[in-house]
Structure formats: C-alpha cells, structure tokens
Amino acid sequence: MAETKNPDSQGNENAIANKETEGLSQGQIVRRRFFRHRAAMISLVSLVGIVLFVFTAGGLHLGTDEEPITVPGWWKYSITDLPELQYEDCPDGTIGCPTLDLFPEFIDGTGVQIGEHPFGQDDIGRDYFALVMRGAQQSIVVMVIIGLLAATIGTVIGAVSGYLRGWPDAILMRFTDFIITIPTIILGSVIGFQFGNLGAVVLAVMLGFFAWTGLARLVRAEFLTLREREFVDAARVAGASNRRIIFKHILPNAVGVIIVAVTLLMSGAILLESALSFLGFGVVPPDVSLGQLINQYQNAFTTRPWLFWWPGFFIISIALSINFIGDGLRDAFDPRQKRRITKKDRAQAREAKKA
C-alpha cells in the first residue's frame, strides 16, 4: 500500500523551507544548500588540501627549457635528483622501499616516521614522492585547462544554437554530432601522439578543443526551454539585442546546469589524461604524469606495489572529490531539491507558529 503523507506535515515542511529562504538571494540559497551537503563539503576540503599539498611540496615549474621559471617547494628532492638507491631493510630483496611508517611503536616497534623517501624510489633511485607530486601537478593542470576551455566553447556553441535555432542550430549541432561520433580514446590518442611531447599545457589545450560536445548539447536543451520564458519576451520588446539576451538574460538562469556539467567534465578529464599517459599517448618523459607512472611500473605491482598505489590513490582521490562536489552543486542548484527537515526545524516552526 502506498504511503500517504499528512497534509499538515507537508505544509509545515513547506513553511520551514520558505521561512529559511525568506529574504535570501538565489546565490545565498545555493550556497546554503551546498554547504549543507556533507559529502560535497568533505570533498571540497579534500580537493583543496590535495592541491595545496601537491603544489607546495613540488613547487612551481613554469616557462620553457631555455628560460625556466621555478618556485621551489618544501620537499628537498626534485624529479631530476638521483640520491643513492636504498635496498637495506627492504622485504624480499626488493629495492627502493618506502620509509613512510604510520603505525605507532607498539604495533611494529619502529613508530611513526617519514624518512628520506616516504613513497620509495624508482629503478634508478629517483625519489618517488617527488615524481608523484609532479605527476599530480600535471594531471591537475590538464584537468583545469580542459574544464575551462570546454566550458567556454560548449557554452557559447550551445547558447547560440539553442537561442537562434534554424540554420545556425542545424550547422552547429551537425558539427557537434560529427565530433561525438569519434571515439574519445581514439581522438585523444591521436592528439596525445602529436602534442604529448610538447608538455601538459599544450596537450590540455588540444584536448579541450574536443571535450565540449556533451556540454554544448546540454546548454542547447536548456536554452530551448528558457528562450520561451516571459522575461525573454520582455527583453525583446525592450529592444535588447540577441547577444545581450543570450549572455545577460538567459545564461545566468542556466549557470547551474553549466557548473554541474563542468565539474563532471573535469572529473572525466583527469581520467582521460591518465588513460592516455598510461597508453603512452599523453605526457611523455622526461616529464611525468600519474598515468605515466602507473604505466611505467605496472609490472612491478607484485614485488613493489607502492609504485602503483600512490599514483592510483591521487587519481581516485581527485576524481571522486570532483564527482561529489558536482553532486553537491547539482542538489544546490536544483529548485526541486528539498533538504531533510530535522526535529529542531520542526520545533522552531511550532514556536514560530505559536508566536
């Protein structure tokens, strides 16, 4: 038997929700809903912490090989340093084992310690912590550039197509359909093969030129709905140009859908870059990325699994954090989303009703 809801209870919940948002702007309502999404907030703090940790540890490396711009980090080794390869105290005759120990002394007898090489060393002695930090930097840079570039192109094409309709819509959508029909991994492999040796930034820019198709279709659908609203008709009567109507009137009402789609697109971007580097079509030596590290040491998983664990940990952590942030933004921007009414809220509503 279907569960029926008490009309009085439904009315109280609506009264609580209306009382809570009374006098607040749309932006304030969205921020409040987002801050109450526990998984999204934990993920946001985690993502910010990862970004700060990675970039402060490895420092910043900008410019070209001829004119480098370097801001050193707090970690003492870089990806080019070759300290002595450690083999003492390594199990089963392995080399370069991690010195990181997070167990207290009463468990393993050694206590908590970081050591010289917390993530271990690779085959030639390079510090693996420095390599992972550099790889995470590259993956984050690729993710951000692809997200920003795809958001710009996809929003413009989707907005123009959805608002103008007619022949502009037909041309832009057929071009979009053509790009969509090309498998992503094949397209990315070709781009990576041609531009991967030019660095992560160039690779990200080229991938961003082809990552906007899904967002463009989503924005077009949103604009097809919004262009029929009364405020758009009022703007036309007032003499507003198509450009002003698109970017000043309709686009702010579609920004929620765009933000959510971009966050999920960025999550897919870091996975795409990792997959391409794993296949050998992404960032190439002497630079490093997380996918390249996994590919380089995949055969060492049974003997030295730490060479596989740490890059995988950062890929999963970043991708999951962005996905949860996207879920929180989706719930925050959705006007139909209702938050959970607590006993405290009901008590406050009863007190307000009595007053």
Secondary structure, DSSP 8 states (H G I E B T S, - for coil): ------HHHHHHHHHHHHHHHTT--HHHHHHHHHHT-HHHHHHHHHHHHHHHHHHHHH-EEEE-SSSEEEE--SSS--TT-------TT-GGG-SS----B-S-HHHHSS-SB--S-TT-B-TT--BHHHHHHHHHHHHHHHHHHHHHHHHHHHHHHHHHHHHH-HHHHHHHHHHHHHHHHS-HHHHHHHHHHHHGGG-HHHHHHHHHTTS-HHHHHHHHHHHHHHTTSHHHHHHHHTT--HHHIIIIIIHHHHHHHHHHHHHHHHHHHHHHHHHHHHHTSSS-TTS--HHHHHHHTGGGTTT-THHHHHHHHHHHHHHHHHHHHHHHHHHHH-TT------HHHHHHHHHHHH-
